[in-house]
Amino acid sequence: MKLLVTGGAGFIGSNFILYWLKKYPQDKIVNLDKLTYAGNLENLKSIEKNPNYEFVQGDICNPQLVNTLTEKTDTIVHFAAESHVDRSIMDPAPFIKTNIEGTYVLLEAALKYKTKKFHHISTDEVFGALPLNSKEKFNDATPYNPHSPYSASKASSDHLVRSYATTYNLPTTISNCSNNFGPYQFPEKLIPLAITNIIEGKKVPIYGDGLYVRDWLYVEDHCKAIDLILQKGKIGETYLIGGLTEDISNIDIIKKILKIMGKEESQIEFVKDRLGHDRRYAIDWSKINKELG
Ligand SMILES: NC(=O)c1ccc[n+]([C@@H]2O[C@H](COP(=O)([O-])OP(=O)(O)OC[C@H]3O[C@@H](n4cnc5c(N)ncnc54)[C@H](O)[C@@H]3O)[C@@H](O)[C@H]2O)c1
């Protein structure tokens, strides 16, 4: 396979590239990444000289560049995005540009150069929020109800991808995953921010009452799930990828991290809540489990 991976210098993209080249060393990967604040080539230092790996610094919103790279690859795995909800609340513009227009540019290129498979990485946040203490979970039939500019831009990109599948028969798949954790995550998200603050002896900020529930997915498990979709996924399908079966609140996660690192809970600092903060996400991942193993 010749893969065009977008956003491969970011958290999940870099884990995916390392995973893929280890498992399929004969495949070729072109990594297109703009290197925003979230992109870090240090993540990929170990493979930078691999002859089957090429890095291109550039913007997915640039059609000429995207066309050139799409022409020489056969599969697109699309991670590139503005990904932080808080930043989208402060300034939605780059989210609209990269997440919606960037996806459109990639879809047009995929159509033009007859890409064999276009896999789009999305989020469970497109489904909105579930009530706390309920047993409800998101599945691929859950109606879209995004609440932040980030999730609304990801929802728009999902709809665009589906429209290219139904209108132009573009061979697409989509996955909506929960919160990832693991190596190389930029320390603005809950877990890496907590760990770096603890190491630096700073307070660990928790939004509102801390009773927010997320599903947590280890990033390498996510990469394995994307691998399954690329190998066996049904064209046109959406797969939800999650990691947990039981709820755990953000405050309990932070307490666990403090305990593991031998620190006191007094290091927790409750801060003003995020605007429109979704209470609970939970994922029913039985479909990918049953259908793809
Ligand atoms: N991290 C999570 O927990 C999570 C959960 C659900 C879904 N997702 C989705 O997974 C994907 C990857 O997330 P992540 O956490 O690795 O994000 P990230 O913010 O760590 O990395 C994003 C990467 O995209 C690049 N990028 C941004 N704009 C670009 C542009 N215009 N052109 C080219 N490259 C650009 C950045 O430089 C960066 O390397 C995103 O689509 C995100 O919506 C992430």
PDBQT file of the ligand as one rigid body, heavy atoms in Angstrom, charges set to zero:
ROOT
HETATM    1  N1  LIG A 301      -6.961  13.017  20.512  1.00  0.00    +0.000 N 
HETATM    2  C1  LIG A 301      -8.149  12.489  20.713  1.00  0.00    +0.000 C 
HETATM    3  O1  LIG A 301      -8.464  12.041  21.830  1.00  0.00    +0.000 OA
HETATM    4  C2  LIG A 301      -9.146  12.383  19.582  1.00  0.00    +0.000 A 
HETATM    5  C3  LIG A 301     -10.409  11.833  19.864  1.00  0.00    +0.000 A 
HETATM    6  C4  LIG A 301     -11.316  11.707  18.813  1.00  0.00    +0.000 A 
HETATM    7  C5  LIG A 301     -10.966  12.089  17.529  1.00  0.00    +0.000 A 
HETATM    8  N2  LIG A 301      -9.743  12.637  17.290  1.00  0.00    +0.000 N 
HETATM    9  C6  LIG A 301      -9.422  13.017  15.905  1.00  0.00    +0.000 C 
HETATM   10  O2  LIG A 301      -8.223  12.352  15.543  1.00  0.00    +0.000 OA
HETATM   11  C7  LIG A 301      -7.462  13.159  14.651  1.00  0.00    +0.000 C 
HETATM   12  C8  LIG A 301      -6.057  13.329  15.205  1.00  0.00    +0.000 C 
HETATM   13  O3  LIG A 301      -6.138  13.906  16.508  1.00  0.00    +0.000 OA
HETATM   14  P1  LIG A 301      -4.829  14.233  17.354  1.00  0.00    +0.000 P 
HETATM   15  O4  LIG A 301      -5.211  14.215  18.774  1.00  0.00    +0.000 OA
HETATM   16  O5  LIG A 301      -3.712  13.415  16.875  1.00  0.00    +0.000 OA
HETATM   17  O6  LIG A 301      -4.603  15.753  16.919  1.00  0.00    +0.000 OA
HETATM   18  P2  LIG A 301      -3.333  16.664  17.119  1.00  0.00    +0.000 P 
HETATM   19  O7  LIG A 301      -3.869  18.033  17.381  1.00  0.00    +0.000 OA
HETATM   20  O8  LIG A 301      -2.371  16.068  18.091  1.00  0.00    +0.000 OA
HETATM   21  O9  LIG A 301      -2.619  16.633  15.696  1.00  0.00    +0.000 OA
HETATM   22  C9  LIG A 301      -3.172  17.222  14.561  1.00  0.00    +0.000 C 
HETATM   23  C10 LIG A 301      -2.090  17.262  13.496  1.00  0.00    +0.000 C 
HETATM   24  O10 LIG A 301      -2.669  17.841  12.309  1.00  0.00    +0.000 OA
HETATM   25  C11 LIG A 301      -1.773  18.816  11.787  1.00  0.00    +0.000 C 
HETATM   26  N3  LIG A 301      -2.545  19.831  11.066  1.00  0.00    +0.000 N 
HETATM   27  C12 LIG A 301      -3.415  20.728  11.600  1.00  0.00    +0.000 A 
HETATM   28  N4  LIG A 301      -3.928  21.505  10.621  1.00  0.00    +0.000 NA
HETATM   29  C13 LIG A 301      -3.377  21.064   9.455  1.00  0.00    +0.000 A 
HETATM   30  C14 LIG A 301      -3.524  21.459   8.103  1.00  0.00    +0.000 A 
HETATM   31  N5  LIG A 301      -4.326  22.469   7.746  1.00  0.00    +0.000 N 
HETATM   32  N6  LIG A 301      -2.828  20.785   7.157  1.00  0.00    +0.000 NA
HETATM   33  C15 LIG A 301      -1.991  19.763   7.506  1.00  0.00    +0.000 A 
HETATM   34  N7  LIG A 301      -1.809  19.363   8.778  1.00  0.00    +0.000 NA
HETATM   35  C16 LIG A 301      -2.501  20.001   9.738  1.00  0.00    +0.000 A 
HETATM   36  C17 LIG A 301      -1.053  19.371  13.006  1.00  0.00    +0.000 C 
HETATM   37  O11 LIG A 301       0.172  19.982  12.668  1.00  0.00    +0.000 OA
HETATM   38  C18 LIG A 301      -0.895  18.135  13.884  1.00  0.00    +0.000 C 
HETATM   39  O12 LIG A 301       0.308  17.460  13.586  1.00  0.00    +0.000 OA
HETATM   40  C19 LIG A 301      -8.223  14.473  14.508  1.00  0.00    +0.000 C 
HETATM   41  O13 LIG A 301      -8.961  14.414  13.320  1.00  0.00    +0.000 OA
HETATM   42  C20 LIG A 301      -9.144  14.495  15.717  1.00  0.00    +0.000 C 
HETATM   43  O14 LIG A 301     -10.335  15.209  15.440  1.00  0.00    +0.000 OA
HETATM   44  C21 LIG A 301      -8.827  12.807  18.291  1.00  0.00    +0.000 A 
ENDROOT
TORSDOF 0
